[in-house]
Amino acid sequence: MTEQASLIKYPCDFPIKIMGKSQGNFAQLAVSIVKQHAPDFDETTLETKTSKSGMYLSLTCTIRATSRIQLDALYQALSDHPMVSVAL
């Protein structure tokens, strides 16, 4: 696989949307994964939205992205967790 030039200029503010079932500690779990990869993430900037039915929760975490490697690792960690339905 060849390394392609990134269309993103780092460092930059980068929003990550995380969706999953609205249960107990979903938001805390997602934030802990984000902070493992972006330790300077400010939890007070977390945006949350509940679905109409109340069954799902959407979180938007805007991190200071420093590299594609960082973003790839973060998306992989989120996607690998069973409580996370989608990470965009």
MOPAC internal coordinates of N, CA, C and O (Angstrom, degrees):
PM7 1SCF
backbone

  N    0.0000 0     0.00 0     0.00 0    0    0    0
  C    1.4536 1     0.00 0     0.00 0    1    0    0
  C    1.5295 1   108.42 1     0.00 0    2    1    0
  O    1.2310 1   120.34 1   -51.03 1    3    2    1
  N    1.2993 1   116.95 1   128.97 1    3    2    1
  C    1.4581 1   120.48 1  -179.00 1    5    3    2
  C    1.5240 1   109.87 1   -89.56 1    6    5    3
  O    1.2310 1   120.94 1   -31.73 1    7    6    5
  N    1.3043 1   115.80 1   148.27 1    7    6    5
  C    1.4584 1   121.57 1   178.32 1    9    7    6
  C    1.5231 1   108.34 1   -78.97 1   10    9    7
  O    1.2310 1   120.69 1   -60.45 1   11   10    9
  N    1.3184 1   116.29 1   119.55 1   11   10    9
  C    1.4597 1   120.31 1   179.30 1   13   11   10
  C    1.5233 1   109.11 1   -93.56 1   14   13   11
  O    1.2310 1   120.96 1   -30.45 1   15   14   13
  N    1.3069 1   115.77 1   149.55 1   15   14   13
  C    1.4573 1   120.09 1   176.15 1   17   15   14
  C    1.5254 1   108.44 1   -64.83 1   18   17   15
  O    1.2310 1   120.94 1   -43.81 1   19   18   17
  N    1.2994 1   115.81 1   136.19 1   19   18   17
  C    1.4539 1   120.60 1  -178.65 1   21   19   18
  C    1.5239 1   110.01 1   -79.18 1   22   21   19
  O    1.2310 1   120.81 1   -36.85 1   23   22   21
  N    1.3176 1   116.05 1   143.15 1   23   22   21
  C    1.4597 1   121.11 1   175.07 1   25   23   22
  C    1.5265 1   110.41 1   -84.08 1   26   25   23
  O    1.2310 1   121.11 1   171.25 1   27   26   25
  N    1.3325 1   115.48 1    -8.75 1   27   26   25
  C    1.4565 1   121.26 1  -179.74 1   29   27   26
  C    1.5182 1   108.44 1   -98.79 1   30   29   27
  O    1.2310 1   120.69 1   -45.87 1   31   30   29
  N    1.3108 1   116.28 1   134.13 1   31   30   29
  C    1.4671 1   120.80 1   176.68 1   33   31   30
  C    1.5270 1   107.63 1   -96.92 1   34   33   31
  O    1.2310 1   120.87 1   -61.77 1   35   34   33
  N    1.3254 1   115.94 1   118.23 1   35   34   33
  C    1.4629 1   121.68 1  -177.60 1   37   35   34
  C    1.5162 1   110.64 1   -96.87 1   38   37   35
  O    1.2310 1   120.13 1   -27.90 1   39   38   37
  N    1.3369 1   117.35 1   152.10 1   39   38   37
  C    1.4657 1   127.58 1    -7.96 1   41   39   38
  C    1.5326 1   110.73 1   -75.06 1   42   41   39
  O    1.2310 1   121.54 1   -23.76 1   43   42   41
  N    1.3376 1   114.66 1   156.24 1   43   42   41
  C    1.4626 1   120.08 1   179.21 1   45   43   42
  C    1.5263 1   109.80 1  -156.49 1   46   45   43
  O    1.2310 1   121.12 1   -19.18 1   47   46   45
  N    1.3247 1   115.45 1   160.82 1   47   46   45
  C    1.4614 1   120.41 1   173.09 1   49   47   46
  C    1.5198 1   107.10 1   -79.34 1   50   49   47
  O    1.2310 1   120.70 1   -50.93 1   51   50   49
  N    1.3346 1   116.26 1   129.07 1   51   50   49
  C    1.4524 1   120.69 1  -172.90 1   53   51   50
  C    1.5304 1   109.57 1  -134.96 1   54   53   51
  O    1.2310 1   119.98 1   -63.79 1   55   54   53
  N    1.3492 1   117.64 1   116.21 1   55   54   53
  C    1.4695 1   119.95 1   179.73 1   57   55   54
  C    1.5298 1   111.44 1   -81.09 1   58   57   55
  O    1.2310 1   121.14 1   -44.68 1   59   58   57
  N    1.3153 1   115.42 1   135.32 1   59   58   57
  C    1.4574 1   121.96 1   176.88 1   61   59   58
  C    1.5180 1   107.42 1  -121.17 1   62   61   59
  O    1.2310 1   120.54 1   -54.57 1   63   62   61
  N    1.3309 1   116.57 1   125.43 1   63   62   61
  C    1.4537 1   121.61 1   178.87 1   65   63   62
  C    1.5245 1   107.88 1   -99.92 1   66   65   63
  O    1.2310 1   121.13 1   -50.92 1   67   66   65
  N    1.3368 1   115.44 1   129.08 1   67   66   65
  C    1.4580 1   122.06 1  -178.30 1   69   67   66
  C    1.5222 1   107.46 1  -124.67 1   70   69   67
  O    1.2310 1   120.47 1   -53.39 1   71   70   69
  N    1.3400 1   116.70 1   126.61 1   71   70   69
  C    1.4590 1   120.37 1  -179.09 1   73   71   70
  C    1.5176 1   110.76 1  -123.98 1   74   73   71
  O    1.2310 1   121.77 1   -36.18 1   75   74   73
  N    1.3264 1   114.22 1   143.82 1   75   74   73
  C    1.4640 1   120.02 1   177.76 1   77   75   74
  C    1.5125 1   109.26 1  -167.76 1   78   77   75
  O    1.2310 1   121.24 1    -2.93 1   79   78   77
  N    1.3451 1   115.24 1   177.07 1   79   78   77
  C    1.4593 1   119.56 1   178.90 1   81   79   78
  C    1.5134 1   109.45 1   -67.08 1   82   81   79
  O    1.2310 1   121.46 1   -39.35 1   83   82   81
  N    1.3169 1   114.81 1   140.65 1   83   82   81
  C    1.4657 1   121.48 1  -178.98 1   85   83   82
  C    1.5236 1   107.70 1   -77.60 1   86   85   83
  O    1.2310 1   121.07 1   -89.86 1   87   86   85
  N    1.3135 1   115.56 1    90.14 1   87   86   85
  C    1.4539 1   120.11 1   179.30 1   89   87   86
  C    1.5173 1   109.44 1  -135.36 1   90   89   87
  O    1.2310 1   121.48 1   -25.14 1   91   90   89
  N    1.2991 1   114.78 1   154.86 1   91   90   89
  C    1.4524 1   125.74 1  -179.78 1   93   91   90
  C    1.5171 1   118.22 1     3.65 1   94   93   91
  O    1.2310 1   120.63 1    93.09 1   95   94   93
  N    1.3129 1   116.39 1   -86.91 1   95   94   93
  C    1.4595 1   120.30 1  -169.39 1   97   95   94
  C    1.5269 1   113.44 1  -110.15 1   98   97   95
  O    1.2310 1   119.75 1  -153.82 1   99   98   97
  N    1.3322 1   118.08 1    26.18 1   99   98   97
  C    1.4654 1   120.42 1  -177.69 1  101   99   98
  C    1.5280 1   111.68 1   -57.79 1  102  101   99
  O    1.2310 1   120.11 1   131.23 1  103  102  101
  N    1.3230 1   117.39 1   -48.77 1  103  102  101
  C    1.4727 1   120.32 1  -177.24 1  105  103  102
  C    1.5230 1   110.88 1   -62.91 1  106  105  103
  O    1.2310 1   120.07 1   135.88 1  107  106  105
  N    1.3315 1   117.48 1   -44.12 1  107  106  105
  C    1.4626 1   120.80 1   179.98 1  109  107  106
  C    1.5248 1   110.94 1   -63.80 1  110  109  107
  O    1.2310 1   120.62 1   140.44 1  111  110  109
  N    1.3179 1   116.42 1   -39.56 1  111  110  109
  C    1.4606 1   120.93 1   179.24 1  113  111  110
  C    1.5312 1   110.55 1   -63.96 1  114  113  111
  O    1.2310 1   120.74 1   132.94 1  115  114  113
  N    1.3281 1   116.19 1   -47.06 1  115  114  113
  C    1.4673 1   120.54 1  -179.27 1  117  115  114
  C    1.5329 1   110.38 1   -61.93 1  118  117  115
  O    1.2310 1   120.35 1   136.88 1  119  118  117
  N    1.3183 1   116.94 1   -43.12 1  119  118  117
  C    1.4667 1   120.50 1   179.44 1  121  119  118
  C    1.5262 1   110.31 1   -63.82 1  122  121  119
  O    1.2310 1   119.80 1   141.51 1  123  122  121
  N    1.3276 1   117.99 1   -38.49 1  123  122  121
  C    1.4669 1   119.73 1   179.79 1  125  123  122
  C    1.5258 1   111.09 1   -65.33 1  126  125  123
  O    1.2310 1   119.74 1   143.16 1  127  126  125
  N    1.3275 1   118.11 1   -36.84 1  127  126  125
  C    1.4693 1   121.25 1   176.26 1  129  127  126
  C    1.5291 1   109.79 1   -66.47 1  130  129  127
  O    1.2310 1   120.56 1   135.36 1  131  130  129
  N    1.3237 1   116.54 1   -44.64 1  131  130  129
  C    1.4692 1   120.54 1   179.30 1  133  131  130
  C    1.5271 1   109.75 1   -59.34 1  134  133  131
  O    1.2310 1   120.25 1   135.31 1  135  134  133
  N    1.3282 1   117.12 1   -44.69 1  135  134  133
  C    1.4747 1   120.85 1  -176.86 1  137  135  134
  C    1.5262 1   112.39 1   -68.13 1  138  137  135
  O    1.2310 1   119.95 1   156.17 1  139  138  137
  N    1.3313 1   117.69 1   -23.83 1  139  138  137
  C    1.4669 1   119.90 1   175.57 1  141  139  138
  C    1.5296 1   110.08 1   -65.22 1  142  141  139
  O    1.2310 1   120.58 1   147.62 1  143  142  141
  N    1.3169 1   116.50 1   -32.38 1  143  142  141
  C    1.4628 1   121.60 1  -176.41 1  145  143  142
  C    1.5274 1   113.12 1  -103.02 1  146  145  143
  O    1.2310 1   120.81 1   160.06 1  147  146  145
  N    1.3200 1   116.06 1   -19.94 1  147  146  145
  C    1.4728 1   121.44 1   177.89 1  149  147  146
  C    1.5342 1   107.24 1  -138.48 1  150  149  147
  O    1.2310 1   120.57 1  -103.33 1  151  150  149
  N    1.3410 1   116.51 1    76.67 1  151  150  149
  C    1.4690 1   120.74 1  -173.79 1  153  151  150
  C    1.5268 1   114.80 1   -57.69 1  154  153  151
  O    1.2310 1   120.20 1   158.05 1  155  154  153
  N    1.3262 1   117.23 1   -21.95 1  155  154  153
  C    1.4640 1   119.81 1  -179.48 1  157  155  154
  C    1.5261 1   112.94 1   -89.29 1  158  157  155
  O    1.2310 1   119.72 1  -172.78 1  159  158  157
  N    1.3499 1   118.14 1     7.22 1  159  158  157
  C    1.4641 1   120.73 1   178.59 1  161  159  158
  C    1.5245 1   109.55 1   -59.09 1  162  161  159
  O    1.2310 1   120.50 1   -50.42 1  163  162  161
  N    1.3118 1   116.65 1   129.58 1  163  162  161
  C    1.4603 1   123.37 1  -179.42 1  165  163  162
  C    1.5284 1   108.93 1   -93.18 1  166  165  163
  O    1.2310 1   120.77 1   -72.14 1  167  166  165
  N    1.3252 1   116.12 1   107.86 1  167  166  165
  C    1.4651 1   121.20 1  -176.69 1  169  167  166
  C    1.5178 1   113.28 1   -60.77 1  170  169  167
  O    1.2310 1   119.93 1   157.75 1  171  170  169
  N    1.3265 1   117.73 1   -22.25 1  171  170  169
  C    1.4647 1   119.46 1  -179.62 1  173  171  170
  C    1.5295 1   111.41 1   -70.98 1  174  173  171
  O    1.2310 1   120.05 1   167.04 1  175  174  173
  N    1.3360 1   117.52 1   -12.96 1  175  174  173
  C    1.4647 1   120.58 1   178.84 1  177  175  174
  C    1.5301 1   111.90 1   -93.36 1  178  177  175
  O    1.2310 1   120.15 1   178.83 1  179  178  177
  N    1.3222 1   117.32 1    -1.17 1  179  178  177
  C    1.4681 1   121.76 1  -179.54 1  181  179  178
  C    1.5267 1   110.12 1   -60.59 1  182  181  179
  O    1.2310 1   120.94 1   -50.71 1  183  182  181
  N    1.3324 1   115.80 1   129.29 1  183  182  181
  C    1.4630 1   121.20 1   176.17 1  185  183  182
  C    1.5147 1   108.11 1  -107.27 1  186  185  183
  O    1.2310 1   120.45 1   -47.28 1  187  186  185
  N    1.3346 1   116.74 1   132.72 1  187  186  185
  C    1.4607 1   120.90 1   179.88 1  189  187  186
  C    1.5245 1   110.17 1  -124.39 1  190  189  187
  O    1.2310 1   121.60 1   -32.62 1  191  190  189
  N    1.3164 1   114.55 1   147.38 1  191  190  189
  C    1.4631 1   120.66 1   176.92 1  193  191  190
  C    1.5238 1   107.23 1  -145.83 1  194  193  191
  O    1.2310 1   121.00 1   -49.46 1  195  194  193
  N    1.3116 1   115.69 1   130.54 1  195  194  193
  C    1.4610 1   121.59 1   178.73 1  197  195  194
  C    1.5257 1   108.95 1   -98.85 1  198  197  195
  O    1.2310 1   120.77 1   -38.04 1  199  198  197
  N    1.3400 1   116.14 1   141.96 1  199  198  197
  C    1.4629 1   119.76 1   178.75 1  201  199  198
  C    1.5270 1   109.86 1   -66.02 1  202  201  199
  O    1.2310 1   120.77 1   -16.96 1  203  202  201
  N    1.3346 1   116.14 1   163.04 1  203  202  201
  C    1.4662 1   120.96 1  -179.27 1  205  203  202
  C    1.5194 1   111.52 1   -54.62 1  206  205  203
  O    1.2310 1   120.57 1   139.96 1  207  206  205
  N    1.3256 1   116.51 1   -40.04 1  207  206  205
  C    1.4656 1   120.57 1  -177.97 1  209  207  206
  C    1.5264 1   111.92 1   -78.58 1  210  209  207
  O    1.2310 1   120.44 1   166.71 1  211  210  209
  N    1.3336 1   116.77 1   -13.29 1  211  210  209
  C    1.4556 1   120.50 1  -177.71 1  213  211  210
  C    1.5180 1   113.09 1    80.41 1  214  213  211
  O    1.2310 1   120.80 1  -175.84 1  215  214  213
  N    1.3291 1   116.08 1     4.16 1  215  214  213
  C    1.4567 1   120.26 1  -176.23 1  217  215  214
  C    1.5304 1   112.65 1   -82.87 1  218  217  215
  O    1.2310 1   120.01 1   151.25 1  219  218  217
  N    1.3294 1   117.58 1   -28.75 1  219  218  217
  C    1.4638 1   121.23 1  -176.59 1  221  219  218
  C    1.5267 1   111.57 1  -121.27 1  222  221  219
  O    1.2310 1   121.59 1   -26.13 1  223  222  221
  N    1.3175 1   114.56 1   153.87 1  223  222  221
  C    1.4450 1   122.14 1   179.15 1  225  223  222
  C    1.5198 1   108.35 1  -126.36 1  226  225  223
  O    1.2310 1   120.75 1   -46.19 1  227  226  225
  N    1.3256 1   116.17 1   133.81 1  227  226  225
  C    1.4576 1   122.20 1   176.99 1  229  227  226
  C    1.5261 1   107.59 1  -113.42 1  230  229  227
  O    1.2310 1   120.92 1   -50.80 1  231  230  229
  N    1.3227 1   115.84 1   129.20 1  231  230  229
  C    1.4519 1   121.58 1   179.22 1  233  231  230
  C    1.5216 1   108.49 1  -117.16 1  234  233  231
  O    1.2310 1   120.39 1   -39.88 1  235  234  233
  N    1.3116 1   116.85 1   140.12 1  235  234  233
  C    1.4583 1   120.99 1   172.07 1  237  235  234
  C    1.5196 1   107.68 1  -119.91 1  238  237  235
  O    1.2310 1   121.52 1   -61.85 1  239  238  237
  N    1.3294 1   114.69 1   118.15 1  239  238  237
  C    1.4629 1   122.25 1   178.62 1  241  239  238
  C    1.5216 1   107.11 1  -113.28 1  242  241  239
  O    1.2310 1   120.38 1   -62.73 1  243  242  241
  N    1.3144 1   116.88 1   117.27 1  243  242  241
  C    1.4617 1   119.94 1   176.96 1  245  243  242
  C    1.5215 1   107.43 1   -98.45 1  246  245  243
  O    1.2310 1   121.58 1   -67.03 1  247  246  245
  N    1.3380 1   114.59 1   112.97 1  247  246  245
  C    1.4591 1   120.41 1  -177.64 1  249  247  246
  C    1.5249 1   110.32 1  -105.90 1  250  249  247
  O    1.2310 1   120.91 1   -13.98 1  251  250  249
  N    1.3023 1   115.86 1   166.02 1  251  250  249
  C    1.4633 1   121.46 1   171.51 1  253  251  250
  C    1.5185 1   105.67 1   -93.51 1  254  253  251
  O    1.2310 1   120.64 1   -83.24 1  255  254  253
  N    1.3311 1   116.38 1    96.76 1  255  254  253
  C    1.4603 1   121.75 1  -177.13 1  257  255  254
  C    1.5192 1   109.79 1   -76.63 1  258  257  255
  O    1.2310 1   121.02 1   -45.66 1  259  258  257
  N    1.3333 1   115.65 1   134.34 1  259  258  257
  C    1.4545 1   119.97 1  -178.06 1  261  259  258
  C    1.5205 1   113.19 1  -110.18 1  262  261  259
  O    1.2310 1   120.17 1   162.70 1  263  262  261
  N    1.3566 1   117.29 1   -17.30 1  263  262  261
  C    1.4667 1   119.49 1  -179.94 1  265  263  262
  C    1.5262 1   110.68 1  -166.90 1  266  265  263
  O    1.2310 1   121.62 1   -16.87 1  267  266  265
  N    1.3131 1   114.51 1   163.13 1  267  266  265
  C    1.4581 1   119.74 1   175.71 1  269  267  266
  C    1.5277 1   110.21 1   -66.55 1  270  269  267
  O    1.2310 1   120.56 1   144.36 1  271  270  269
  N    1.3229 1   116.53 1   -35.64 1  271  270  269
  C    1.4614 1   120.93 1   178.66 1  273  271  270
  C    1.5284 1   110.12 1   -59.78 1  274  273  271
  O    1.2310 1   120.71 1   136.85 1  275  274  273
  N    1.3277 1   116.26 1   -43.15 1  275  274  273
  C    1.4658 1   120.81 1   177.99 1  277  275  274
  C    1.5299 1   110.44 1   -60.87 1  278  277  275
  O    1.2310 1   120.21 1   131.62 1  279  278  277
  N    1.3325 1   117.19 1   -48.38 1  279  278  277
  C    1.4648 1   120.81 1  -179.04 1  281  279  278
  C    1.5260 1   111.69 1   -63.58 1  282  281  279
  O    1.2310 1   120.28 1   136.63 1  283  282  281
  N    1.3372 1   117.07 1   -43.37 1  283  282  281
  C    1.4688 1   120.29 1   178.98 1  285  283  282
  C    1.5224 1   110.95 1   -59.65 1  286  285  283
  O    1.2310 1   120.48 1   136.20 1  287  286  285
  N    1.3263 1   116.68 1   -43.80 1  287  286  285
  C    1.4680 1   120.95 1  -179.28 1  289  287  286
  C    1.5289 1   110.81 1   -65.47 1  290  289  287
  O    1.2310 1   120.39 1   139.72 1  291  290  289
  N    1.3219 1   116.86 1   -40.28 1  291  290  289
  C    1.4581 1   121.19 1   179.10 1  293  291  290
  C    1.5257 1   111.09 1   -64.99 1  294  293  291
  O    1.2310 1   120.24 1   131.75 1  295  294  293
  N    1.3280 1   117.14 1   -48.25 1  295  294  293
  C    1.4667 1   120.25 1   178.23 1  297  295  294
  C    1.5281 1   111.15 1   -60.64 1  298  297  295
  O    1.2310 1   120.10 1   140.79 1  299  298  297
  N    1.3244 1   117.42 1   -39.21 1  299  298  297
  C    1.4670 1   120.89 1   179.83 1  301  299  298
  C    1.5293 1   110.34 1   -64.43 1  302  301  299
  O    1.2310 1   120.29 1   134.92 1  303  302  301
  N    1.3290 1   117.04 1   -45.08 1  303  302  301
  C    1.4680 1   121.12 1   179.91 1  305  303  302
  C    1.5272 1   111.01 1   -62.73 1  306  305  303
  O    1.2310 1   120.34 1   138.10 1  307  306  305
  N    1.3254 1   116.95 1   -41.90 1  307  306  305
  C    1.4632 1   120.27 1   178.36 1  309  307  306
  C    1.5300 1   110.59 1   -65.78 1  310  309  307
  O    1.2310 1   120.34 1   133.57 1  311  310  309
  N    1.3292 1   116.95 1   -46.43 1  311  310  309
  C    1.4707 1   121.24 1  -178.01 1  313  311  310
  C    1.5185 1   112.21 1   -64.46 1  314  313  311
  O    1.2310 1   120.29 1   149.49 1  315  314  313
  N    1.3280 1   117.06 1   -30.51 1  315  314  313
  C    1.4561 1   121.35 1  -178.40 1  317  315  314
  C    1.5325 1   113.22 1   -75.83 1  318  317  315
  O    1.2310 1   120.63 1   161.81 1  319  318  317
  N    1.3340 1   116.41 1   -18.19 1  319  318  317
  C    1.4727 1   117.89 1  -177.24 1  321  319  318
  C    1.5331 1   110.58 1   -81.64 1  322  321  319
  O    1.2310 1   120.01 1   -47.37 1  323  322  321
  N    1.3223 1   117.59 1   132.63 1  323  322  321
  C    1.4795 1   120.77 1  -176.65 1  325  323  322
  C    1.5263 1   115.01 1   -64.59 1  326  325  323
  O    1.2310 1   119.42 1   157.51 1  327  326  325
  N    1.3302 1   118.71 1   -22.49 1  327  326  325
  C    1.4704 1   119.93 1  -179.43 1  329  327  326
  C    1.5309 1   111.70 1   -81.29 1  330  329  327
  O    1.2310 1   120.01 1   163.43 1  331  330  329
  N    1.3171 1   117.58 1   -16.57 1  331  330  329
  C    1.4692 1   121.82 1  -178.75 1  333  331  330
  C    1.5249 1   108.73 1   -89.87 1  334  333  331
  O    1.2310 1   120.53 1   -60.94 1  335  334  333
  N    1.3260 1   116.60 1   119.06 1  335  334  333
  C    1.4645 1   121.20 1   177.74 1  337  335  334
  C    1.5122 1   111.23 1   -81.93 1  338  337  335
  O    1.2310 1   120.41 1   135.49 1  339  338  337
  N    1.3505 1   116.83 1   -44.51 1  339  338  337
  C    1.4584 1   122.28 1  -176.65 1  341  339  338
  C    1.5281 1   109.64 1  -146.64 1  342  341  339
  O    1.2310 1   120.86 1   -38.41 1  343  342  341
  N    1.3237 1   115.97 1   141.59 1  343  342  341
  C    1.4617 1   121.24 1   171.69 1  345  343  342
  C    1.5298 1   107.03 1  -130.04 1  346  345  343
  O    1.2310 1   120.63 1   -59.60 1  347  346  345
  N    1.3235 1   116.41 1   120.40 1  347  346  345
  C    1.4736 1   122.54 1  -178.50 1  349  347  346
  C    1.5029 1   110.92 1  -120.39 1  350  349  347
  O    1.2310 1   120.10 1   180.00 1  351  350  349

